[in-house]
Amino acid sequence: MMVCTVRRRGVSLLCLLGLVAAILVVGGAAPAFAGSRSYAEAPMQTQWEGLTVEEHLQEQVKLSRSLAAELPERALDKAVQVPLSAAEINSIEKAPRWVSPLKVGLVKALASKIDVSGLKRGQVQPRNGGFVWAAVVRSENAGAVRLHIEKMSLPRNAELYVYSRKGEAFGPYTLTGPNGTGEFWATAVFGPEAILQVRVARAADLRAVSFRVAEAGLMTRKFAGELQEDIFASEPSLEVGAASFPCDNPSCVVDATCSNVAAANPAKSATAKMEWVSGAFIYTCTGGLITDNNPTQSNFFLTANHCLSKSSTAANVSFYWRFATASCNGTCPTNSGWPYKTTGASVSATNRKGDFTLLRLSSAPPAGSVFLGWTSAPVANTNGAQLYRISNPNFGPQVYSQHNVDTSAPTCTGWPRGERIYSRDITGATDGGSSGSPVINASSQVVGQLSGACGFDASNACAGGPGEANATVDGAFAFYYSTVQPIINP
């Protein structure tokens, strides 16, 4: 009996080949299959504008130090607590890793919510010709904290920041926030605390400051990693952990830094691991930048529909760019070593048929990022076609894998060949958190993105080779190209 794992939020839906059909695929009509002999394609592009990763880290240190210098006296003594129990930690860290999207944290209510409705002079401290107010949110057992800001309305001369004493800093958040609604999730800061700080330029504007924080997203220490040094005492480093690769991955997974495959190398600068809040949990998947010929829009990013499909969710997605080991099989990088992060996106197109979501980023990726090319030529029925992938399983560093199309691999109900690409793992593997990662051909062109595994042992990431129990399954770009064509190739 053939079993396939459909990577759906919070649960594992199984489909059985031959005897039982346990998946009901819902959604709109399937996109037209690209069956013509004439195929559209686009080459990769490299973006050189914006900050480099190194410049980003330097800006983080500079802003964090500036904010810390203004921190009101004794603000750290009055931290608002967010309890996180051992049982809650285990519910995240010991959950099956092959369920996708993979959970890396959960949402908890603050023990005492922060509710600001106008500030008085006695609540602020004069600083640099203006006024500063701050509050600290702390969860002793957490590895990272994301604050949920609600009902925010700031005067034009006010700024809100979220930062940590370790060196991360995000903002300014102004007026009614990045979404214009007064409600948003601030970018996560790593460590057990987040400092919420408001700068107001004029005393006359103090009473116009209002916002509320009633809950926080908490990532567990396993997924956050531990910072081993005080950033204010030394320069930032991406390599601060003690453990070495495979970084909590299965033994069959290959460190991307060890690979030097011409077809796959561009994907190292295109792929990002994703982290977002939805409902009661924080999730992760992978995705990648994809090039376009759109004269009015840019910064498109491809991932899986089963990861996320709503703009309301995409608005709080953080993208962790080039999160990789510094040397082959070297020290595991930690999130608290500050990868280049951007936050926010909107959904341009999505469908369960083909399992794809095309996002448009709210912020540009770092300088040197590659937007992968693509082709509408189908590969699902080209036996032996070589495919390549860079992904970030288990919220960890980039890994490399090669997959050869296998047209004889049994299919899972709800995942027909043509709509999906079935392949066997030749080198490396994927695991929970790899979902959504683009799969590319020998010309570094996107031909699909990861859905999951289909086979007798779908929970085993190392059972996907030729003749083994599982096949790796991707949504086929050729299948849904007609849906995204008006956006990326109008």
C-alpha positions as a printed NumPy array, in Angstrom:
array([[  0.   ,   0.   ,   0.   ],
       [  1.464,   3.35 ,  -1.082],
       [  1.369,   6.229,   1.404],
       [  2.092,   9.862,   0.609],
       [  2.583,  12.705,   3.014],
       [  0.75 ,  15.874,   2.079],
       [  2.407,  18.752,   3.855],
       [ -0.555,  20.571,   5.388],
       [ -0.618,  22.973,   8.312],
       [ -0.561,  21.238,  11.66 ],
       [ -1.581,  17.77 ,  10.479],
       [ -0.37 ,  15.003,   8.225],
       [ -2.933,  13.981,   5.627],
       [ -2.23 ,  10.572,   4.134],
       [ -3.299,   9.206,   0.794],
       [ -3.353,   5.543,  -0.047],
       [ -2.771,   4.312,  -3.569],
       [ -5.049,   1.615,  -4.928],
       [ -7.386,   0.833,  -2.029],
       [ -8.172,   4.064,  -0.214],
       [ -8.22 ,   7.703,  -1.323],
       [ -7.804,   9.811,   1.785],
       [ -7.095,  13.19 ,   0.179],
       [ -9.712,  15.526,  -1.145],
       [ -8.019,  18.28 ,  -3.158],
       [-10.109,  21.411,  -3.127],
       [ -9.745,  24.834,  -4.671],
       [-10.366,  26.491,  -8.004],
       [-10.176,  24.934, -11.427],
       [ -6.814,  23.568, -12.417],
       [ -4.622,  25.815, -14.543],
       [ -4.304,  24.778, -18.158],
       [ -1.422,  22.394, -18.784],
       [  1.37 ,  23.889, -20.884],
       [  1.255,  21.282, -23.616],
       [  2.521,  23.343, -26.547],
       [  5.859,  22.612, -28.17 ],
       [  6.692,  26.31 , -27.863],
       [  7.654,  27.187, -24.319],
       [  8.197,  30.457, -22.52 ],
       [ 11.304,  30.999, -20.45 ],
       [ 13.287,  33.722, -18.71 ],
       [ 16.949,  33.894, -17.64 ],
       [ 18.141,  34.509, -14.094],
       [ 18.947,  38.02 , -12.953],
       [ 21.184,  39.338, -10.18 ],
       [ 20.239,  42.349,  -8.087],
       [ 23.144,  44.525,  -6.959],
       [ 21.233,  47.37 ,  -5.3  ],
       [ 20.666,  47.573,  -1.558],
       [ 22.66 ,  46.529,   1.484],
       [ 24.989,  43.575,   1.559],
       [ 24.685,  41.08 ,   4.402],
       [ 27.725,  42.61 ,   6.1  ],
       [ 26.331,  46.141,   5.784],
       [ 23.029,  44.933,   7.205],
       [ 24.741,  43.513,  10.287],
       [ 26.618,  46.757,  10.817],
       [ 23.382,  48.754,  10.577],
       [ 21.779,  46.431,  13.133],
       [ 24.585,  47.004,  15.621],
       [ 24.519,  50.773,  15.097],
       [ 20.741,  51.067,  15.575],
       [ 20.648,  48.707,  18.549],
       [ 23.405,  50.629,  20.311],
       [ 21.651,  53.923,  19.634],
       [ 18.386,  52.647,  21.095],
       [ 20.093,  51.067,  24.109],
       [ 21.79 ,  54.39 ,  24.874],
       [ 18.344,  55.997,  25.131],
       [ 16.712,  53.212,  27.162],
       [ 14.931,  54.774,  30.16 ],
       [ 16.402,  53.957,  33.546],
       [ 15.001,  50.864,  35.273],
       [ 12.935,  49.863,  32.216],
       [ 14.597,  46.457,  32.296],
       [ 13.497,  45.968,  35.9  ],
       [  9.813,  45.892,  34.956],
       [  9.71 ,  43.238,  32.257],
       [  6.343,  41.855,  31.2  ],
       [  6.584,  38.076,  31.458],
       [  5.4  ,  35.496,  28.943],
       [  5.424,  32.016,  30.506],
       [  6.607,  29.083,  28.385],
       [  6.334,  25.653,  29.98 ],
       [  8.367,  22.503,  29.347],
       [  5.246,  20.823,  27.967],
       [  4.73 ,  23.649,  25.486],
       [  8.367,  23.463,  24.396],
       [  8.112,  19.694,  23.898],
       [  4.94 ,  20.123,  21.837],
       [  7.041,  22.062,  19.325],
       [ 10.456,  20.427,  19.521],
       [  9.265,  16.819,  19.68 ],
       [  6.552,  17.099,  17.036],
       [  7.043,  15.014,  13.848],
       [  9.456,  16.952,  11.662],
       [  7.931,  15.682,   8.407],
       [  4.607,  17.435,   9.048],
       [  4.596,  20.626,   7.032],
       [  4.608,  23.503,   7.519],
       [  6.992,  22.705,  10.337],
       [  6.217,  24.388,  13.663],
       [  9.1  ,  26.28 ,  15.291],
       [  7.216,  28.191,  17.981],
       [  3.875,  29.15 ,  19.462],
       [  1.854,  32.228,  20.387],
       [  1.308,  33.073,  24.053],
       [ -0.577,  35.817,  25.872],
       [  1.431,  38.316,  27.901],
       [  1.007,  37.905,  31.643],
       [  0.085,  41.593,  31.691],
       [ -0.753,  43.216,  28.384],
       [  0.871,  46.466,  27.343],
       [ -1.824,  49.038,  26.592],
       [ -0.721,  52.565,  25.758],
       [ -3.383,  55.193,  25.241],
       [ -1.464,  58.435,  25.319],
       [  1.79 ,  59.022,  27.191],
       [  2.331,  61.424,  30.067],
       [  5.569,  63.206,  30.93 ],
       [  5.967,  61.015,  34.015],
       [  6.013,  57.907,  31.798],
       [  8.779,  59.069,  29.457],
       [ 12.377,  60.129,  29.775],
       [ 13.888,  63.138,  27.963],
       [ 16.497,  62.09 ,  25.406],
       [ 18.27 ,  64.042,  22.634],
       [ 15.711,  66.81 ,  22.512],
       [ 12.747,  64.42 ,  22.543],
       [ 11.184,  61.78 ,  24.758],
       [ 11.61 ,  58.016,  25.072],
       [  9.271,  55.364,  26.48 ],
       [ 10.143,  51.655,  26.701],
       [  8.783,  48.313,  27.866],
       [ 10.48 ,  44.921,  28.011],
       [  8.825,  41.597,  27.169],
       [ 10.656,  38.545,  28.486],
       [ 10.16 ,  34.796,  28.239],
       [ 12.97 ,  33.051,  30.094],
       [ 12.647,  29.736,  28.231],
       [ 12.239,  31.182,  24.732],
       [ 14.871,  31.419,  22.023],
       [ 13.232,  34.318,  20.175],
       [ 10.361,  36.749,  20.66 ],
       [  7.95 ,  38.293,  18.127],
       [  5.603,  41.001,  19.374],
       [  2.062,  41.4  ,  18.053],
       [  1.334,  45.124,  17.795],
       [ -2.337,  46.086,  17.637],
       [ -4.355,  49.299,  17.387],
       [ -1.224,  51.328,  16.696],
       [ -1.67 ,  54.996,  15.925],
       [  1.38 ,  57.224,  16.198],
       [  1.75 ,  60.937,  15.421],
       [  4.085,  61.862,  12.566],
       [  6.871,  62.777,  14.975],
       [  6.896,  59.378,  16.725],
       [  8.698,  56.086,  15.98 ],
       [  8.376,  52.608,  17.466],
       [ 11.259,  50.11 ,  17.498],
       [ 11.686,  46.502,  18.627],
       [ 15.216,  45.432,  19.531],
       [ 17.358,  43.291,  21.812],
       [ 20.4  ,  43.931,  23.952],
       [ 22.195,  41.307,  21.85 ],
       [ 22.22 ,  43.654,  18.867],
       [ 19.175,  43.102,  16.641],
       [ 16.932,  46.103,  15.969],
       [ 13.907,  46.646,  13.724],
       [ 11.993,  49.778,  12.866],
       [ 11.054,  52.505,  12.813],
       [  7.421,  51.482,  12.708],
       [  5.421,  54.655,  12.14 ],
       [  1.84 ,  55.979,  11.929],
       [ -0.42 ,  52.899,  11.642],
       [  2.347,  50.389,  10.878],
       [  3.722,  48.727,   7.739],
       [  0.308,  47.411,   6.683],
       [ -1.519,  50.681,   7.319],
       [ -4.008,  48.897,   9.557],
       [ -2.507,  49.477,  13.005],
       [ -1.943,  45.718,  13.373],
       [  1.238,  43.785,  12.546],
       [  3.804,  41.306,  13.856],
       [  7.175,  42.937,  14.467],
       [ 10.205,  41.034,  13.179],
       [ 11.506,  38.495,  15.701],
       [ 14.485,  39.289,  17.894],
       [ 16.525,  36.331,  19.13 ],
       [ 17.106,  35.732,  22.797],
       [ 14.622,  35.62 ,  25.708],
       [ 13.56 ,  39.268,  25.57 ],
       [ 12.348,  41.993,  23.242],
       [ 12.521,  45.697,  24.043],
       [  9.688,  47.854,  22.743],
       [ 10.79 ,  51.476,  22.519],
       [  9.035,  54.658,  21.358],
       [ 10.735,  57.906,  20.386],
       [  8.582,  61.055,  20.363],
       [ 10.076,  64.289,  19.056],
       [  7.649,  66.753,  20.647],
       [  5.929,  66.889,  24.014],
       [  2.733,  67.959,  22.265],
       [  2.563,  64.577,  20.548],
       [  2.853,  62.372,  23.629],
       [ -0.895,  62.07 ,  24.171],
       [ -1.418,  60.973,  20.563],
       [  0.645,  57.764,  20.99 ],
       [ -1.469,  54.616,  21.245],
       [ -0.967,  50.875,  20.695],
       [ -1.44 ,  47.536,  22.427],
       [  0.612,  44.356,  22.83 ],
       [ -1.358,  41.444,  24.254],
       [  0.539,  38.435,  22.88 ],
       [  3.914,  37.332,  21.638],
       [  5.224,  34.625,  19.338],
       [  7.915,  32.529,  21.01 ],
       [ 10.381,  30.352,  19.133],
       [ 11.97 ,  27.571,  21.123],
       [ 15.692,  27.487,  21.816],
       [ 16.187,  24.427,  19.624],
       [ 15.132,  26.347,  16.543],
       [ 16.524,  29.709,  17.604],
       [ 20.029,  28.611,  18.505],
       [ 22.057,  30.16 ,  21.28 ],
       [ 24.15 ,  33.315,  21.032],
       [ 27.567,  32.684,  22.551],
       [ 28.867,  36.223,  22.711],
       [ 27.844,  39.745,  23.713],
       [ 27.484,  41.659,  20.47 ],
       [ 28.13 ,  44.96 ,  22.228],
       [ 31.546,  43.693,  23.245],
       [ 32.637,  42.359,  19.861],
       [ 31.83 ,  42.402,  16.196],
       [ 28.866,  40.297,  15.004],
       [ 29.575,  36.813,  13.747],
       [ 27.374,  34.421,  11.8  ],
       [ 29.302,  31.431,  13.122],
       [ 28.77 ,  31.382,  16.863],
       [ 27.357,  27.959,  17.666],
       [ 29.179,  24.94 ,  19.03 ],
       [ 27.533,  22.127,  17.058],
       [ 28.599,  21.155,  13.546],
       [ 26.62 ,  20.063,  10.518],
       [ 24.225,  18.193,  10.061],
       [ 22.671,  20.747,  12.452],
       [ 19.797,  18.521,  13.644],
       [ 19.172,  17.249,  10.11 ],
       [ 19.065,  13.554,   9.118],
       [ 22.425,  12.033,   8.201],
       [ 21.543,  11.845,   4.485],
       [ 21.202,  15.626,   4.201],
       [ 24.115,  17.408,   2.457],
       [ 25.486,  20.767,   3.555],
       [ 25.003,  23.207,   0.667],
       [ 28.347,  24.835,   1.448],
       [ 30.029,  21.535,   0.533],
       [ 28.447,  21.509,  -2.927],
       [ 29.792,  23.245,  -6.011],
       [ 27.322,  22.315,  -8.728],
       [ 27.032,  24.941, -11.456],
       [ 23.287,  24.459, -11.906],
       [ 22.533,  24.747,  -8.184],
       [ 24.97 ,  27.458,  -7.1  ],
       [ 22.745,  30.403,  -8.137],
       [ 19.985,  29.077,  -5.901],
       [ 22.163,  29.675,  -2.843],
       [ 21.68 ,  33.415,  -3.405],
       [ 17.986,  33.033,  -4.288],
       [ 16.687,  30.778,  -1.527],
       [ 15.416,  31.945,   1.854],
       [ 13.936,  30.142,   4.794],
       [ 10.601,  31.566,   5.887],
       [  9.135,  32.118,   9.339],
       [  5.633,  33.363,  10.061],
       [  2.831,  33.45 ,  12.601],
       [ -0.54 ,  31.872,  11.853],
       [ -3.091,  31.24 ,  14.548],
       [ -1.488,  29.741,  17.627],
       [  1.883,  28.799,  16.085],
       [  5.013,  29.972,  14.284],
       [  5.832,  27.999,  11.124],
       [  8.657,  27.621,   8.644],
       [  9.031,  26.666,   4.97 ],
       [ 11.488,  27.5  ,   2.179],
       [ 11.085,  29.489,  -1.018],
       [ 13.101,  31.299,  -3.638],
       [ 13.303,  34.446,  -5.732],
       [ 11.998,  34.118,  -9.281],
       [ 12.679,  36.505, -12.153],
       [  9.987,  38.386, -14.061],
       [  9.361,  40.599, -17.076],
       [  6.754,  42.727, -15.312],
       [  7.368,  46.457, -15.99 ],
       [  5.391,  47.637, -12.947],
       [  6.113,  45.055, -10.236],
       [  9.163,  43.145,  -9.013],
       [ 10.622,  41.101,  -6.139],
       [  8.618,  37.913,  -6.689],
       [  9.186,  34.857,  -4.514],
       [  7.942,  31.299,  -5.103],
       [  6.89 ,  28.845,  -2.396],
       [  4.192,  26.216,  -1.77 ],
       [  0.463,  26.758,  -1.366],
       [  0.357,  24.298,   1.521],
       [  2.806,  26.562,   3.363],
       [  0.731,  29.725,   3.051],
       [ -1.864,  31.115,   0.692],
       [ -3.332,  34.283,   2.247],
       [ -1.982,  37.838,   2.075],
       [ -3.079,  38.379,   5.674],
       [ -0.571,  35.683,   6.665],
       [  2.068,  36.657,   4.123],
       [  2.16 ,  40.162,   5.615],
       [  4.076,  38.852,   8.643],
       [  6.436,  36.395,   6.908],
       [ 10.109,  36.956,   7.656],
       [ 12.642,  35.828,   5.051],
       [ 16.087,  34.665,   6.241],
       [ 18.491,  35.178,   3.362],
       [ 21.612,  33.041,   2.709],
       [ 21.379,  31.219,   6.002],
       [ 24.212,  28.726,   5.547],
       [ 27.299,  27.286,   7.19 ],
       [ 30.469,  29.332,   6.804],
       [ 32.503,  26.269,   5.787],
       [ 31.814,  22.756,   4.537],
       [ 30.249,  20.717,   7.351],
       [ 31.282,  23.518,   9.671],
       [ 29.712,  25.09 ,  12.72 ],
       [ 25.935,  25.404,  12.585],
       [ 24.967,  29.053,  12.179],
       [ 22.464,  30.284,  14.741],
       [ 19.535,  32.568,  14.113],
       [ 20.775,  34.688,  16.98 ],
       [ 23.888,  35.232,  14.874],
       [ 21.641,  37.504,  12.816],
       [ 20.956,  36.458,   9.282],
       [ 19.793,  39.148,   6.889],
       [ 16.035,  39.299,   7.525],
       [ 13.26 ,  41.103,   5.688],
       [  9.597,  40.96 ,   6.684],
       [  6.364,  41.215,   4.736],
       [  4.857,  40.053,   1.439],
       [  1.561,  39.799,  -0.393],
       [  0.088,  36.91 ,  -2.384],
       [  0.099,  37.506,  -6.14 ],
       [ -1.206,  34.048,  -7.125],
       [ -1.826,  30.72 ,  -5.413],
       [ -3.562,  27.39 ,  -5.988],
       [ -3.696,  23.984,  -4.353],
       [ -3.565,  22.503,  -7.844],
       [  0.155,  22.579,  -8.48 ],
       [  0.708,  23.506,  -4.815],
       [  2.204,  26.934,  -5.532],
       [  2.107,  30.415,  -4.037],
       [  3.709,  33.361,  -5.783],
       [  4.528,  36.132,  -3.312],
       [  5.585,  39.703,  -3.895],
       [  8.049,  40.87 ,  -1.248],
       [  7.418,  44.098,   0.646],
       [ 11.186,  44.715,   0.946],
       [ 13.98 ,  43.99 ,  -1.485],
       [ 16.37 ,  41.112,  -0.698],
       [ 20.074,  41.811,  -0.006],
       [ 22.454,  43.014,  -2.675],
       [ 23.808,  40.174,  -4.767],
       [ 20.569,  38.19 ,  -4.618],
       [ 19.762,  36.007,  -7.62 ],
       [ 16.294,  35.877,  -9.152],
       [ 16.116,  32.413, -10.671],
       [ 15.116,  31.962, -14.283],
       [ 12.2  ,  29.722, -15.223],
       [ 10.81 ,  27.665, -18.081],
       [  7.298,  26.519, -18.911],
       [  8.679,  23.39 , -20.579],
       [  7.277,  20.352, -18.718],
       [  9.669,  17.828, -17.175],
       [  7.25 ,  15.586, -15.268],
       [  7.324,  12.986, -18.057],
       [ 11.01 ,  13.282, -18.954],
       [ 12.47 ,  10.246, -17.258],
       [ 15.932,  10.799, -15.815],
       [ 15.852,  14.592, -16.092],
       [ 18.275,  15.973, -13.522],
       [ 16.867,  18.464, -11.028],
       [ 18.608,  20.437,  -8.273],
       [ 17.559,  22.156,  -5.071],
       [ 18.737,  24.347,  -2.214],
       [ 16.465,  24.305,   0.854],
       [ 16.449,  25.076,   4.591],
       [ 15.031,  22.047,   6.437],
       [ 14.38 ,  22.176,  10.177],
       [ 14.813,  25.972,  10.247],
       [ 18.522,  25.361,   9.768],
       [ 21.22 ,  26.151,   7.201],
       [ 20.978,  25.61 ,   3.466],
       [ 21.258,  22.04 ,   2.18 ],
       [ 21.826,  20.716,  -1.337],
       [ 20.045,  17.895,  -3.131],
       [ 19.826,  16.424,  -6.63 ],
       [ 16.744,  14.563,  -7.842],
       [ 16.23 ,  12.629, -11.084],
       [ 12.74 ,  12.478, -12.565],
       [ 11.244,   8.989, -12.254],
       [  8.245,   8.472, -14.53 ],
       [  7.729,   4.968, -13.142],
       [  7.311,   6.124,  -9.544],
       [  3.789,   5.321,  -8.302],
       [  1.7  ,   8.441,  -7.783],
       [ -0.32 ,   9.416,  -4.751],
       [ -4.021,  10.141,  -4.958],
       [ -4.564,  13.865,  -5.42 ],
       [ -1.057,  14.339,  -6.81 ],
       [ -1.29 ,  13.331, -10.506],
       [  1.831,  13.224, -12.628],
       [  1.987,  16.294, -14.829],
       [  0.517,  18.493, -12.124],
       [  3.327,  17.111,  -9.95 ],
       [  6.884,  16.017, -10.712],
       [  7.984,  12.686,  -9.211],
       [ 11.706,  12.169,  -8.704],
       [ 14.237,  10.107,  -6.762],
       [ 16.923,  11.549,  -4.495],
       [ 20.376,  11.082,  -6.049],
       [ 22.373,  13.274,  -3.67 ],
       [ 21.156,  14.625,  -0.344],
       [ 17.531,  14.908,   0.704],
       [ 14.816,  17.238,   1.956],
       [ 13.022,  17.291,   5.302],
       [ 10.441,  19.274,   7.25 ],
       [ 10.877,  22.96 ,   6.451],
       [ 12.15 ,  22.248,   2.912],
       [  8.62 ,  22.546,   1.546],
       [  8.221,  25.275,  -1.034],
       [ 11.877,  25.241,  -2.115],
       [ 12.27 ,  25.731,  -5.881],
       [ 13.527,  22.794,  -7.906],
       [ 15.614,  23.807, -10.93 ],
       [ 16.918,  22.193, -14.096],
       [ 20.46 ,  22.021, -15.469],
       [ 20.073,  25.597, -16.761],
       [ 19.208,  26.881, -13.267],
       [ 15.592,  27.459, -14.345],
       [ 12.705,  26.875, -11.97 ],
       [ 10.518,  23.944, -12.984],
       [  8.598,  23.488,  -9.728],
       [  8.621,  23.699,  -5.939],
       [  8.565,  21.069,  -3.203],
       [  5.267,  19.542,  -2.075],
       [  6.566,  16.605,  -0.05 ],
       [  7.148,  12.855,  -0.219],
       [  5.084,   9.998,  -1.636],
       [  5.84 ,   6.445,  -0.574],
       [  5.644,   3.653,   1.961],
       [  7.881,   5.481,   4.45 ],
       [  7.088,   9.136,   3.79 ],
       [  8.221,  10.235,   7.263],
       [ 11.76 ,   8.983,   6.551],
       [ 13.736,  11.715,   4.787],
       [ 16.488,   9.234,   3.889],
       [ 14.276,   6.785,   1.987],
       [ 13.936,   8.665,  -1.299],
       [ 16.689,   7.152,  -3.448],
       [ 16.27 ,   4.924,  -6.531],
       [ 14.426,   1.741,  -5.621],
       [ 13.643,   2.997,  -2.135],
       [ 10.279,   3.583,  -0.48 ],
       [  9.659,   7.227,  -1.334],
       [  9.576,   9.642,  -4.215],
       [ 10.12 ,  13.38 ,  -3.855],
       [  7.195,  15.347,  -5.266],
       [  7.17 ,  18.916,  -6.605],
       [  4.362,  21.052,  -7.94 ],
       [  5.054,  21.512, -11.671],
       [  5.673,  25.069, -12.909],
       [  4.627,  24.015, -16.415],
       [  1.232,  22.979, -15.078],
       [  0.363,  26.331, -13.484],
       [  2.361,  28.649, -15.751],
       [ -0.816,  29.966, -17.391],
       [ -1.902,  31.262, -13.986],
       [  1.316,  33.134, -13.148],
       [  2.104,  34.221, -16.722],
       [  0.049,  37.46 , -16.524],
       [  2.088,  38.418, -13.438],
       [  5.664,  37.425, -14.219],
       [  5.54 ,  37.538, -18.013],
       [  2.685,  39.875, -19.052]])
